[in-house]
Each structure stands twice: as C-alpha cells, then as structure tokens.
Amino acid sequence: MPHNPYLDTIRPYQPGKPIEEVEREYGLHSVIKLASNENPLGPSPEAVRAAGKALTQAALYPDSAAYTLTRKLAEKHGVPSECLVIGTGSDQLFMLLALVLLNPKTNAVISEFTFPTYAIAVHSVGAELRVARAGSGLGHEVDHLLTAVDSATRILFVDNPNNPIGSYLGRSALTRLLDAVPRDTLVVLDEAYYEFVDAPDYVSGLEFLNRYPNLMITRTFSKAYGLAGFRIGYGLADPALVRLIQRVRLPFSVSHLALAAAEAALDDAGHLARTRQLVLSERPRLTALLEKHRIQTLPSQANFVTGVSPVPSRQLFEALLKTGIIIRPLAAMGLPDHVRVTVGLPAQNQSLGKALEAVLG
C-alpha cells in the first residue's frame, strides 16, 4: 500500500506485557506487574467515583476546552489558564508539537537513552532526529545535548527525571541548558515523574516558565495520580505556543471520564501524598533487594529502579514471567543488558525478592 515514507523510519513503541496476557500464557491467576511504572495504590477513590458519575454523560461530547480541569491546574501551578493545554497523555502533546514545529527541513534533539515516543513524533513528520550521547551515568549530558543543537533544531526533548534511567538534571545543569539553547528552539521538559523526586538540587521547570518563552513543561496523570488507563496529561507553555497546539488538537479528544477523574484526583491531596511516601520508602528497599541479587542498579529519582542484569536481561524477564512477575527488559530502549523494575507495594517487592532468589540464587 502506498504510504508516507516517513513511517518507514519509525520503530513502534513496545509496551510492557499486560497482566492478562501473562495469565493466559502461563496459566497463572495472580500476576504482579512491575513493568510500566504504574501506581500500585491505584487511583484515588474520589477519582473512581467521579468517573463513575461521568458515565451518565456518555451520550454527550465532553468539554473540548476542558474548562474546569484547566482552571484547577492553573490555580494549582499559579499560571494563567492560557498557558495550559490538555491532552490524552503527554504522548499526544509530543505528537502535536511535532505537527506544529517540525518538518523535513528541521530537526529535533533527544538523549541517547530516553522515552521512545519522542522519536516516533519526530519521525512521523519527516524531521531529522539527532541523538546526543548520554553522560557517564547514562542520563542526560548538557554539553552533549547542546552540541547536537544547530540552527535547524526546533525541539529539544528532555525528560527530567529520565525514563528509563531514573536520573535527573539539577538546578545548575538545567539553568545552563536553558540559558544556552537558542530562543527559536523549544525545550520540552517532560516531568512525568517529578512527584517522586527527593534530590535537594532538583527543580521543576515551572520555576523557569516566565523567563523562557521557548520552554514547555509536560505532566501526566498516569503515574503519581494512578490514572494511566484514562489517558490524560497536560502541558504548560507560552500562550502563543498553546494557541498553535490547539489548532491541531482534535476536538473532544479527552473523554468525560478522564476529565472527571483528573479533576477529582487533583482535589485528593492525601492520595498523592500516600503515593509519594510509598515510592520514597520502598525505592531504597527495592534498590537493596536488586543489588542483593547481583543486579547493578542506577540511582533513581523516579518510581522505578533500573539495573544491569547478571544474566541476559531477556532470560531474567522470561524466568520471572513464569513466577507471575512482569518486569521490563530494556533492549527496545537501547539497553540490552538492563532491566527496569517499578516500585511496588511492600508485599509485591517481597514477592519479587523471593522470585529473584529462585531464579538467580
């Protein structure tokens, strides 16, 4: 079938293996998924109730302008509502930015090990993708990113904290990057994991939003808020950029259920605090558990821990599947020796420890 030739450069995203598939393949009835950085506490009960109530509006189109959610977020972050755009997860916003800013005569820059959707967005419009070499800890290296930028660079994607490494750029590094990037290059700070950071020198891009009109921050409700199944996220940027994005964003793209759940989730500060406390308390325990079984871990500021497997990562992944535990091998992200493990509930992490003992000794 004749098709857009840009599509030939896209390597499809490989999602984590779903629980239902593992149960079918291995005849299991209790599977623990630690592969996709989801919230093991689930969503706020208030968000679930709000979504259920929204089902009564299923015959009607949702509010395409996301009026209530936009104003709640504007109040939460102390920005004008004109600075906000709502999308079906951060992923949609990356695709919309590609439509708005990129073409075959331009390029975008990413780091060597980063979220794969950035590359998909860039290739989908035929722009050049430039990959900056990672730093010594496999995370972002400011000098390498800046070297990759030239006069045709229109977007620089930086996930902070980084996925799949869990590393981050601190205040001084982020300031140096923003100061040096040309003003006609948009810096996209993907802060999907910012709620889980406890590093003292970490700073959100929100602190810089008024100073740099070429900055956009993206956030998601999928991780800390436990709404991954609802597909909703948002971006904060200069109003002029937001207006451009709104031109290509399809109407009614975010459902009644997602909007209602997100609005209620924002009001449940207790659930967010419990989620953060779980990750901050269990992350070091998970790190120690992995190290005990010879998985050499990387420092993480996210809700997962990544490490080098002592056996081929695919072998470890498949061996754990047979015990009913799903982790994420990272060959598809350019790290064939590494695995990524989501921070789970204490009991889930204990089950992982028992499984690793059986598999690795």
Secondary structure, DSSP 8 states (H G I E B T S, - for coil): ----GGGGG---------HHHHHHHHT-S--EE-SS---TT-S-HHHHHHHHHHGGGTTS---TT-HHHHHHHHHHHTS-GGGEEEESHHHHHHHHHHHHH--TT-EEEEESSS-THHHHHHHHTT-EEEEE---TTSS--HHHHHHH--TTEEEEEEESS-TTT-----HHHHHHHHHHS-TTSEEEEE-TTGGG---TT---GGGGTTT-TTEEEEEESSSTT--GGG--EEEEE-HHHHHHHHHHS-TT-S-HHHHHHHHHHHH-HHHHHHHHHHHHHHHHHHHHHHHHTT-EE---SSSEEEEE-SS-HHHHHHHHHHTTEE-EE-GGGT-TTEEEEE---HHHHHHHHHHHHHHH-
